[in-house]
Structure formats: C-alpha cells, structure tokens
Amino acid sequence: MAQMKRTVIVASAMVALTACAPAGYDANSGAAEPVAVAAAEPTAAVEPEASATPEAPAADQAPPPANVQLTDQLVGKNVARMGKVVTDQDGFVLYRFDKDSDDPPSSNCVDKCAQIWPPALTDGNPQLQGVSDDKVGTVTRQDGTRQITIGGWPVYRYIGDKKAGQWKGQGVGGTWFVVQPDGKKNLECLPTGTPKPVAPPADSGANSGGGEYTY
C-alpha cells in the first residue's frame, strides 16, 4: 500500500443512556461504571474492500516498546443498531475525538484522557479487512508511539466498553463518536443528553498528568 501517513495524540469518557444503546444499558444509573451490557450482535458484515498489510515502517522509525499493546487488525463491518463501525482484533469498537484533527492528523488526547481512551497503537503493519488501505495512516504521539488514523483521524478504544461489540463511548462529552471505515463519525445511534466518561483506572494516579482533562 502507499506509505502510511505520519501524524499525533489522545482523551476521556463514561456513558449516559440512549434509546438505541445496547440492550441492558441503564439510563438512570449514577454509578461511575456503566451498567454491564451484552455485546451487540453483528449483522451482515460489510464486504471487505481490501485485505492488506501496510508497508514496513521507515528505517528511522523505532519499533514500539515491548510493553506497548498494539492494534494488529482493523475490521470494518456492520453491527446491530449502530451500523458501520471499525473494530480491532479483539472486536472492540474504535472511536474518534472531535478535538483531534485530520488535516494535518493530530491527537490531543493524552494523560488522563489517554487512560480512558487508549490510543490504537501500531508498528505500521495492521491487517485490514473492510477498511481501505488508502484511508489508514499513522500519527506520532508525544511519547514517540505511532497511533493509527482512519481518514486522517486518530482512533481509540474506550475503557467503558467491557465487552467486544459495545459502544458505550458513543457521544461522550459530545465529542467522542464511533468511527466508520472511511473515518467519518457514525451518527446513527446517538445518546439522549451528553454522556460523561468513566473514571480513569484507579492505579493510574502516577501518570494522570495532574488535573482534569476536558472532553
């Protein structure tokens, strides 16, 4: 495929409830953790546009640290009620952040934000299914890791999603949305009100960056 674009950074979340949220979602719950939800059952998958392995990273790009969890696969498909989504190799739905940029690609979700919305990191070789390789690139984050972009937008997981197929991050803060295979926001299933993010992991104080992040 064409040389993957280089680009930057990450942000936060918890979920308020919606008419089209996955079954089991409790809109009246005030708990910090969202109610456990059964994963949405995928409907007919979108026919993959391509299945490819991006070219190896340039020689001047150091490999990621051994302890960094990488996103090895991007899968574009349809899921019940939400429609078009992109998942990682574990089936977790990926999101984009309105406070990032696609031109040039840049990430503004770091510190506490990145603890709640872990960036989809790569060594430059994710396997693609249902996502066109010309839509996939990377952005270099402040810590030197490389984050996957789709349509120029950096993409993330959400720690509020406890099972594959959930999308509890949809509409969080009015700035986080499920990403589609072309990088656009998926606006098919929006929450009522503005959901707030879950709290960062309890053991993350040392890396919190101090202070609250904004959505």
C-alpha positions as CSV (number, residue, x, y, z in Angstrom):
1,M,0.0,0.0,0.0
2,A,1.1,3.6,-0.2
3,Q,3.5,4.8,2.6
4,M,1.4,5.3,5.7
5,K,1.0,8.9,6.7
6,R,2.8,10.0,9.9
7,T,0.9,12.2,12.3
8,V,-0.1,12.9,16.8
9,I,-2.0,12.2,20.5
10,V,-5.5,11.1,23.0
11,A,-8.9,11.9,25.7
12,S,-11.8,10.6,28.3
13,A,-15.2,9.0,29.0
14,M,-18.4,7.4,30.8
15,V,-21.8,6.8,29.3
16,A,-25.3,8.3,29.6
17,L,-28.1,6.2,28.1
18,T,-29.8,6.2,24.8
19,A,-32.8,4.8,23.1
20,C,-30.6,2.9,20.7
21,A,-27.9,1.9,23.3
22,P,-27.2,-1.8,23.5
23,A,-29.7,-3.8,25.5
24,G,-29.1,-3.7,29.2
25,Y,-27.9,-0.1,29.4
26,D,-29.5,1.7,32.4
27,A,-30.1,5.4,31.7
28,N,-30.9,6.1,35.4
29,S,-27.8,4.7,36.9
30,G,-25.5,7.1,38.6
31,A,-22.7,4.7,39.1
32,A,-19.2,5.6,37.9
33,E,-19.0,2.4,35.9
34,P,-21.6,1.9,33.1
35,V,-24.0,-0.9,33.6
36,A,-22.8,-4.2,32.1
37,V,-24.1,-4.6,28.6
38,A,-24.3,-7.6,26.3
39,A,-22.3,-7.1,23.2
40,A,-24.3,-6.1,20.2
41,E,-24.7,-8.9,17.8
42,P,-23.1,-8.1,14.4
43,T,-25.4,-8.1,11.4
44,A,-24.3,-8.9,8.0
45,A,-20.7,-7.8,7.7
46,V,-19.7,-5.2,5.1
47,E,-17.9,-6.8,2.2
48,P,-14.2,-6.1,2.8
49,E,-12.9,-3.5,0.4
50,A,-9.4,-4.8,0.9
51,S,-7.3,-7.1,2.9
52,A,-3.8,-5.9,3.0
53,T,-0.7,-5.5,5.1
54,P,0.7,-1.9,5.0
55,E,4.4,-1.5,4.1
56,A,7.0,-1.8,6.8
57,P,7.9,1.4,8.7
58,A,10.8,3.5,7.5
59,A,14.2,2.7,8.9
60,D,14.3,5.8,11.0
61,Q,11.1,4.8,12.9
62,A,12.0,2.9,16.0
63,P,9.9,-0.2,16.9
64,P,7.4,0.4,19.8
65,P,8.4,-0.6,23.3
66,A,7.9,-4.3,24.2
67,N,5.2,-3.4,26.8
68,V,3.0,-1.4,24.4
69,Q,-0.2,-3.1,23.3
70,L,-0.6,-2.9,19.6
71,T,-3.7,-2.9,17.4
72,D,-2.9,-5.7,15.0
73,Q,-6.1,-5.6,12.9
74,L,-8.8,-3.2,11.7
75,V,-12.1,-4.7,10.7
76,G,-14.8,-2.6,9.0
77,K,-18.3,-4.1,9.4
78,N,-21.9,-3.5,10.4
79,V,-23.3,-4.1,13.9
80,A,-26.9,-4.2,15.1
81,R,-28.4,-0.7,15.6
82,M,-25.2,1.2,15.2
83,G,-24.4,0.3,11.6
84,K,-20.9,0.9,10.2
85,V,-18.1,0.6,12.7
86,V,-14.4,-0.3,12.8
87,T,-13.2,-2.8,15.4
88,D,-9.8,-4.0,16.5
89,Q,-8.5,-7.6,16.5
90,D,-10.5,-8.3,19.7
91,G,-13.8,-7.0,18.4
92,F,-13.7,-3.7,20.4
93,V,-15.3,-0.7,18.6
94,L,-13.0,2.2,17.8
95,Y,-13.7,5.9,18.3
96,R,-12.6,9.4,17.1
97,F,-12.3,12.6,19.0
98,D,-13.7,16.0,17.8
99,K,-10.8,17.8,19.4
100,D,-8.3,16.0,17.3
101,S,-7.5,17.0,13.7
102,D,-7.5,15.1,10.4
103,D,-5.6,17.8,8.4
104,P,-2.9,17.5,9.5
105,P,-3.6,14.4,11.5
106,S,-3.0,15.2,15.2
107,S,-4.0,13.7,18.6
108,N,-5.0,15.9,21.5
109,C,-5.9,13.1,23.9
110,V,-3.1,12.5,26.4
111,D,-2.6,11.9,30.2
112,K,-6.0,11.1,31.9
113,C,-7.7,11.3,28.5
114,A,-5.4,8.6,27.1
115,Q,-6.0,6.4,30.1
116,I,-9.8,6.4,29.4
117,W,-9.4,6.4,25.7
118,P,-6.3,4.2,24.9
119,P,-4.9,5.1,21.5
120,A,-4.9,2.4,18.8
121,L,-1.1,2.0,18.5
122,T,0.7,0.3,15.7
123,D,4.1,-0.9,14.4
124,G,2.9,0.1,11.0
125,N,1.6,-3.3,9.9
126,P,-2.1,-3.7,10.9
127,Q,-4.1,-6.2,8.9
128,L,-7.0,-4.6,7.1
129,Q,-10.5,-6.1,6.4
130,G,-13.3,-3.9,5.2
131,V,-11.1,-0.8,5.6
132,S,-9.4,0.6,2.6
133,D,-5.7,0.9,2.9
134,D,-5.7,4.4,1.4
135,K,-7.8,5.5,4.5
136,V,-5.3,4.2,7.0
137,G,-2.3,6.1,8.3
138,T,-0.4,6.9,11.5
139,V,0.4,9.9,13.7
140,T,3.4,10.1,16.0
141,R,2.4,10.8,19.6
142,Q,4.3,12.8,22.2
143,D,5.8,9.6,23.7
144,G,7.1,8.5,20.3
145,T,4.5,5.7,19.7
146,R,2.5,5.6,16.5
147,Q,-1.2,5.8,16.5
148,I,-3.5,4.6,13.8
149,T,-5.5,7.1,11.8
150,I,-8.6,6.4,9.7
151,G,-9.4,9.1,7.2
152,G,-6.8,11.2,9.0
153,W,-8.5,10.9,12.4
154,P,-6.6,9.2,15.2
155,V,-8.6,6.3,16.6
156,Y,-9.1,5.0,20.2
157,R,-10.7,2.3,22.3
158,Y,-12.8,3.2,25.3
159,I,-12.3,1.5,28.7
160,G,-16.0,1.9,29.4
161,D,-16.6,-0.8,26.8
162,K,-16.3,-4.0,28.8
163,K,-17.1,-6.5,26.0
164,A,-16.5,-6.7,22.3
165,G,-19.2,-5.1,20.3
166,Q,-20.3,-2.5,22.9
167,W,-20.3,1.3,22.1
168,K,-20.7,3.0,25.4
169,G,-18.4,5.7,24.3
170,Q,-20.8,7.0,21.6
171,G,-21.5,10.7,22.2
172,V,-19.4,11.0,25.4
173,G,-18.8,14.7,26.2
174,G,-20.5,15.5,22.9
175,T,-17.0,15.0,21.3
176,W,-16.5,11.2,21.0
177,F,-18.1,9.1,18.3
178,V,-17.8,5.7,16.8
179,V,-15.6,5.8,13.7
180,Q,-16.7,4.4,10.3
181,P,-14.4,2.7,7.9
182,D,-14.0,5.9,5.9
183,G,-13.0,7.9,9.1
184,K,-16.3,9.8,9.3
185,K,-18.4,9.9,12.5
186,N,-21.1,7.3,12.9
187,L,-24.2,9.3,13.9
188,E,-26.7,6.5,13.5
189,C,-27.3,5.8,17.2
190,L,-26.8,8.9,19.4
191,P,-27.5,9.0,23.2
192,T,-30.1,11.3,24.8
193,G,-28.3,14.0,26.7
194,T,-24.5,14.1,26.9
195,P,-22.9,11.1,28.5
196,K,-19.9,11.6,30.8
197,P,-16.7,9.4,30.6
198,V,-15.9,6.7,33.1
199,A,-13.2,7.4,35.6
200,P,-9.6,6.6,34.7
201,P,-8.1,3.4,36.2
202,A,-7.7,3.5,40.0
203,D,-4.0,2.8,39.8
204,S,-3.2,5.5,37.2
205,G,-2.6,8.4,39.6
206,A,1.1,8.4,38.9
207,N,0.6,9.0,35.2
208,S,-2.5,11.2,35.4
209,G,-0.7,14.4,34.3
210,G,-2.5,16.2,37.2
211,G,-5.8,17.9,36.9
212,E,-8.9,17.1,34.9
213,Y,-8.9,16.7,31.1
214,T,-11.6,18.2,29.0
215,Y,-13.8,16.1,26.7
